[in-house]
Amino acid sequence: MKKLVYIIIGLVIITACEDVIDVDVPNGEPRLVIDASFEIYLDEEPVDVLGGVRLTLSAPFFDDDVPTVSDAIVFVTNLSDDSVINFIESSEPGFFIPENSDILPEFDIDYELTVIYNSETYKATTQLIPTVAIENIEQGDGTLFEGDETEIIVFFTDDGNRDDFYLFDFDFNLYLPSEDRFYQGEAFNFSYFYEDMVGGEEVTIKILGIDERYFNYSNIIIEQSEQEGGNPFQTPPAQIRGNIINTTDPDNFALGYFNLSEANRFQFTIQE
């Protein structure tokens, strides 16, 4: 399995006892999980918009199946002019997409997501967050711990006129949040290491603009998921509060996040 290698975890294995231990994991009542994330590629012609609103219910920790939610009303309101973008369920259960694909978000405007489910209303507000371009990707010859990792080097230049937060997507559901505190306004590059890559394999690397709150949220989600299997943003492993509020019953809060990111992507082929 492809994964980022960035931390060593020491394991102590005790084999002297073979008794079976039953662990009682508290499940609690299912909560609505709203994964509303959009990527807007303004530098492409035509402009491409990826994403949608995925609705699920939280499930017990050891359950493999995650229940989807279809009986919901979903829309996004442009708060500058009160125009509404209605969403319809796609062919994928629980995944809602804009009814009109021609509508594109703009910078410096508040957008409010509304989800009505089970007679309760959930809302979240965000803006489109800008990013910068990935200028180049190179393959290096560095390794980490096993010696067989594949190094790629990412080059970009930060915008010195603002404080930026980024989410790098390295394909295969591998993510890395970053902030420009140490490279404000500078040309910058860093190395990323894959495992189990083969020559000729193609990867798509993305840089997404995010705000500080989503940066902190992403760090927690990725840390708890340990980047093991599946998209960590679709099923938060713990009850981590995002920016979504239940306006009907605040105590019955939803999990997940509403995010609009300007994005840039770079395709790269792994060399032998």
Disulfide bonds with the S-S distance in Angstrom:
none
